[in-house]
Amino acid sequence: MATRLGLSLPQMKQYDIGRDIPAVARAAEEIGYESLWVFERILFPEPARQGLYGIPGLAWPDQYRSVADPLVSLTLAAAATERARLGTSVLVAPLHVPFQLARALASLDAASGGRVVAGLGTGWSHDEYAAASVAPFEQRGKVLDELLDVCAAVWGPDPVHYEGELTVIAPSVVGPKPARPIPVLLPANSPKAARRLVDRADGWMPGAAGAEELARQWRDLQEMAEERGRKEPLQSVLRVNTVYTRDEYTGDDRRPFQGSVPQIVEDLVAHDEVGLEEILIDLQGRVRDAQELTDLAAEVYEQARAAGI
């Protein structure tokens, strides 16, 4: 069975959100992409207290100065498409009030006919946590755990009743319900996060860090799942952040998914051999507008399928 391919929607500052998200979503579905994805950045601090991803000295991309809300973006895509799954990669879960996020995801799934995939993470930006005002950064794991509890309650049968540290739901009817169980995907960036994934989530959403490292992580996660008695197989979606260049990148410092379309496809082939179910390709950062993004997405898709993915 061919690996499913997904595409990130245009959320960054160079795009006209109301026009470009529906247009790219429709085009991606016609090209053959089976899923459409959004990410979350809620502000651009000046000056930043942390580097990108918390790495000292790593600058935030200028495109992050304006990133459209992920659920608004998926709603626009849902209205413009019929088949493509609609995923978050990722929502920074502790930036959201758990009950409100659970209801929003359920409503979007009901409205789209059961197409939502909830990729959730804990983020890294102290400035975003301060602005969201839900809980301190140090409590991010606890908030994610409570969110998973609240989602299970809200998405389940009525009456809904839950008592946690942040959330208290008196016995209530809460609707609409999802059209079908919403898959929850989590990263596994620490032993505790891996245990949470194996015990509580439907699947794994890693970032591309080289094919050999990805294969090692996948083996370790499957071994943990077996050790902890997990019965259901883990779903898997690999997130690929590309650094596209029109011409071949010839530097010795080339990173995976950096360079021309043939170079990106070469890396896709290597990572596809690990055996994950789906690859999400983010191409939006290094193009000027939606038409260029659509043309690039078509070229990558065609070459990837021709290469056997």
C-alpha positions as CSV (number, residue, x, y, z in Angstrom):
1,M,0.0,0.0,0.0
2,A,1.4,3.4,-1.0
3,T,2.4,5.8,1.7
4,R,-0.2,8.5,2.2
5,L,1.1,12.1,1.4
6,G,-0.2,15.2,3.1
7,L,0.4,18.9,2.5
8,S,0.7,21.9,4.9
9,L,-1.8,24.7,4.2
10,P,-0.6,28.3,3.6
11,Q,-0.8,30.1,7.0
12,M,2.2,32.4,6.9
13,K,2.4,36.1,6.4
14,Q,3.0,36.1,2.6
15,Y,-0.5,34.5,2.0
16,D,-4.0,35.9,1.7
17,I,-5.6,33.6,4.2
18,G,-9.2,33.8,3.1
19,R,-8.4,33.3,-0.6
20,D,-5.3,31.1,-0.5
21,I,-6.2,28.5,2.1
22,P,-9.4,27.3,0.2
23,A,-7.6,27.5,-3.2
24,V,-4.6,25.5,-2.1
25,A,-6.8,23.0,-0.2
26,R,-8.9,22.3,-3.3
27,A,-5.8,22.1,-5.6
28,A,-4.0,19.7,-3.2
29,E,-7.0,17.4,-3.1
30,E,-7.1,17.4,-6.9
31,I,-3.4,16.7,-7.1
32,G,-3.8,13.6,-4.9
33,Y,-2.8,14.7,-1.4
34,E,-4.8,12.8,1.1
35,S,-4.5,15.1,4.0
36,L,-4.2,18.9,4.8
37,W,-2.3,20.2,7.8
38,V,-1.9,23.3,10.0
39,F,0.6,24.3,12.6
40,E,0.4,26.8,15.5
41,R,2.4,29.9,16.4
42,I,0.5,32.5,18.3
43,L,3.0,35.4,18.4
44,F,6.4,36.7,17.3
45,P,8.3,38.1,20.3
46,E,10.6,41.1,19.9
47,P,13.1,40.6,21.3
48,A,12.7,36.8,21.6
49,R,13.7,35.4,25.0
50,Q,14.5,32.0,23.3
51,G,15.8,30.9,20.0
52,L,13.6,28.9,17.6
53,Y,12.6,25.5,19.2
54,G,14.3,26.7,22.3
55,I,17.7,26.5,20.7
56,P,19.9,29.4,21.7
57,G,20.8,31.8,18.9
58,L,18.5,30.2,16.3
59,A,16.4,33.0,14.8
60,W,12.7,32.8,14.4
61,P,11.7,32.8,10.7
62,D,10.3,36.1,9.5
63,Q,7.2,34.3,8.2
64,Y,6.3,33.6,11.8
65,R,5.4,37.3,12.2
66,S,1.9,36.3,11.1
67,V,0.6,32.8,11.3
68,A,-3.1,32.2,10.8
69,D,-5.1,30.4,13.6
70,P,-4.9,26.7,13.0
71,L,-8.6,25.8,13.6
72,V,-9.8,28.8,11.5
73,S,-7.5,27.6,8.7
74,L,-8.8,24.0,8.9
75,T,-12.4,25.3,8.8
76,L,-11.7,27.2,5.6
77,A,-10.1,24.0,4.2
78,A,-12.9,21.8,5.3
79,A,-15.5,24.0,3.5
80,A,-13.4,23.8,0.3
81,T,-12.8,20.1,0.2
82,E,-14.6,16.8,0.4
83,R,-12.2,13.9,1.0
84,A,-8.9,15.1,2.5
85,R,-8.3,14.5,6.1
86,L,-7.8,17.7,8.2
87,G,-4.9,17.5,10.7
88,T,-3.0,19.7,13.2
89,S,0.8,19.3,13.3
90,V,0.7,20.4,15.9
91,L,-1.6,22.3,18.2
92,V,0.3,23.5,21.2
93,A,-2.3,21.9,23.6
94,P,-1.4,23.8,26.8
95,L,-2.1,27.1,25.1
96,H,-5.8,26.2,25.0
97,V,-8.5,25.9,27.6
98,P,-9.1,22.1,27.5
99,F,-12.9,22.1,27.3
100,Q,-13.1,24.7,24.6
101,L,-10.5,23.0,22.4
102,A,-12.2,19.6,22.8
103,R,-15.5,21.2,21.7
104,A,-13.9,23.0,18.8
105,L,-12.3,19.8,17.5
106,A,-15.5,17.9,17.9
107,S,-17.5,20.6,16.0
108,L,-15.0,20.6,13.2
109,D,-15.1,16.9,12.9
110,A,-18.9,16.8,12.8
111,A,-18.9,19.6,10.2
112,S,-16.3,18.0,7.9
113,G,-17.9,14.5,8.0
114,G,-15.3,12.9,10.3
115,R,-12.0,14.1,8.8
116,V,-10.1,15.6,11.7
117,V,-6.8,14.3,13.0
118,A,-5.6,15.9,16.3
119,G,-1.9,16.2,16.4
120,L,-1.0,17.7,19.9
121,G,2.2,18.9,21.4
122,T,3.5,20.9,24.4
123,G,5.5,23.6,22.5
124,W,8.6,25.4,23.7
125,S,8.0,29.1,23.7
126,H,7.8,30.7,27.2
127,D,6.4,33.9,25.6
128,E,3.5,32.0,24.0
129,Y,2.7,30.4,27.4
130,A,2.7,33.8,29.1
131,A,0.3,35.2,26.5
132,A,-2.1,32.3,26.5
133,S,-2.4,32.5,30.3
134,V,-3.8,28.9,30.7
135,A,-1.0,27.5,32.8
136,P,2.7,28.0,33.4
137,F,5.2,26.4,31.1
138,E,6.4,24.1,33.8
139,Q,2.9,22.5,34.0
140,R,2.7,21.7,30.2
141,G,2.7,18.0,30.6
142,K,-0.1,18.1,33.2
143,V,-2.2,20.3,31.0
144,L,-1.8,17.9,28.1
145,D,-2.8,15.0,30.2
146,E,-5.9,16.9,31.4
147,L,-6.7,17.8,27.8
148,L,-6.6,14.2,26.8
149,D,-9.0,13.4,29.7
150,V,-11.3,16.2,28.7
151,C,-11.4,15.2,25.1
152,A,-12.3,11.6,26.0
153,A,-15.1,12.9,28.1
154,V,-16.5,15.5,25.8
155,W,-16.2,13.3,22.7
156,G,-17.9,10.4,24.6
157,P,-21.5,9.8,25.5
158,D,-23.6,12.2,27.5
159,P,-24.0,13.1,30.3
160,V,-20.4,14.4,30.3
161,H,-18.9,14.8,33.8
162,Y,-15.3,15.6,34.7
163,E,-13.3,17.0,37.6
164,G,-9.7,18.0,37.1
165,E,-7.2,20.6,38.2
166,L,-8.1,23.1,35.4
167,T,-11.5,21.7,34.3
168,V,-14.7,21.0,36.1
169,I,-17.7,19.8,34.0
170,A,-20.9,19.3,35.8
171,P,-23.0,16.5,34.4
172,S,-24.0,18.0,31.1
173,V,-25.1,17.3,27.5
174,V,-22.2,18.5,25.3
175,G,-22.5,18.5,21.6
176,P,-22.0,18.2,18.7
177,K,-20.1,14.9,19.0
178,P,-17.4,14.0,16.5
179,A,-18.6,12.1,13.5
180,R,-16.2,9.3,14.5
181,P,-13.5,8.9,17.0
182,I,-10.9,11.6,16.4
183,P,-7.4,10.1,16.1
184,V,-4.9,11.7,18.5
185,L,-1.3,11.8,17.5
186,L,1.6,12.8,19.9
187,P,5.3,13.3,19.6
188,A,7.7,11.3,21.7
189,N,10.6,13.6,22.5
190,S,11.3,12.2,26.0
191,P,10.8,8.9,27.8
192,K,7.7,10.4,29.6
193,A,6.3,11.6,26.4
194,A,6.8,8.2,24.8
195,R,5.0,6.5,27.6
196,R,2.1,9.0,27.3
197,L,1.9,8.3,23.6
198,V,1.9,4.5,23.9
199,D,-0.6,4.5,26.8
200,R,-3.0,7.3,25.6
201,A,-2.7,8.2,22.0
202,D,-3.6,6.7,18.6
203,G,-0.3,7.3,17.0
204,W,3.0,9.0,16.6
205,M,3.9,12.3,14.9
206,P,7.7,12.7,14.7
207,G,9.6,15.4,12.8
208,A,12.1,14.3,10.2
209,A,15.6,14.0,11.8
210,G,17.3,11.8,9.3
211,A,16.2,8.3,8.1
212,E,18.5,6.3,10.4
213,E,17.5,8.3,13.5
214,L,13.8,8.0,12.5
215,A,14.1,4.2,12.1
216,R,15.7,3.9,15.6
217,Q,13.0,6.0,17.2
218,W,10.3,3.9,15.5
219,R,11.9,0.6,16.7
220,D,12.2,1.9,20.2
221,L,8.6,3.1,20.3
222,Q,7.2,-0.2,19.0
223,E,9.3,-2.1,21.5
224,M,7.9,0.1,24.3
225,A,4.4,-0.5,23.0
226,E,4.9,-4.2,23.2
227,E,6.5,-4.0,26.7
228,R,3.6,-1.9,28.0
229,G,1.0,-4.3,26.6
230,R,-0.5,-2.0,23.9
231,K,-3.0,-3.9,21.8
232,E,-3.7,-1.5,18.9
233,P,-1.1,-0.8,16.3
234,L,0.4,2.7,16.4
235,Q,-0.6,5.1,13.6
236,S,2.2,7.2,12.3
237,V,2.6,10.5,10.4
238,L,6.0,12.0,9.7
239,R,6.3,15.8,9.5
240,V,8.8,17.0,6.9
241,N,9.8,20.7,7.1
242,T,11.4,21.5,3.7
243,V,13.9,24.2,2.9
244,Y,13.2,24.5,-0.8
245,T,15.7,26.0,-3.3
246,R,15.1,26.2,-7.1
247,D,18.6,24.9,-7.8
248,E,20.4,21.9,-6.3
249,Y,22.0,22.7,-2.9
250,T,25.7,21.7,-3.1
251,G,27.0,22.7,0.3
252,D,28.5,20.1,2.6
253,D,26.2,21.3,5.4
254,R,23.0,20.2,3.6
255,R,20.3,19.0,5.9
256,P,17.6,16.5,5.1
257,F,14.9,18.0,2.9
258,Q,17.0,21.0,2.0
259,G,17.5,21.8,-1.7
260,S,15.8,21.3,-5.0
261,V,12.7,19.1,-5.7
262,P,14.9,16.1,-6.7
263,Q,16.8,16.4,-3.5
264,I,13.6,16.7,-1.4
265,V,12.2,13.6,-3.2
266,E,15.5,11.7,-2.6
267,D,15.1,12.3,1.1
268,L,11.4,11.4,1.0
269,V,12.4,8.0,-0.5
270,A,14.9,7.4,2.2
271,H,12.5,8.3,5.0
272,D,9.7,6.3,3.4
273,E,11.8,3.1,3.8
274,V,11.3,3.4,7.5
275,G,7.7,2.3,7.0
276,L,5.5,5.0,8.5
277,E,2.0,5.3,7.2
278,E,2.0,8.9,6.1
279,I,4.3,11.8,5.3
280,L,3.2,15.4,5.8
281,I,5.2,17.8,3.6
282,D,5.5,21.5,4.5
283,L,6.5,23.5,1.5
284,Q,5.0,26.9,2.4
285,G,7.9,28.7,3.9
286,R,10.2,29.3,0.9
287,V,7.7,30.3,-1.8
288,R,6.3,33.7,-2.7
289,D,2.6,33.0,-3.1
290,A,-0.2,30.4,-3.3
291,Q,0.3,29.7,-7.0
292,E,4.0,28.9,-6.5
293,L,3.1,26.7,-3.6
294,T,0.5,24.8,-5.6
295,D,2.9,24.3,-8.5
296,L,5.7,23.1,-6.2
297,A,3.3,20.8,-4.3
298,A,2.2,19.2,-7.7
299,E,5.9,18.8,-8.8
300,V,6.9,17.2,-5.5
301,Y,3.8,14.9,-5.5
302,E,4.4,13.7,-9.1
303,Q,8.1,13.0,-8.6
304,A,7.5,11.3,-5.2
305,R,4.9,8.9,-6.7
306,A,7.2,8.3,-9.7
307,A,10.0,7.4,-7.3
308,G,7.8,4.7,-5.8
309,I,6.4,6.4,-2.7
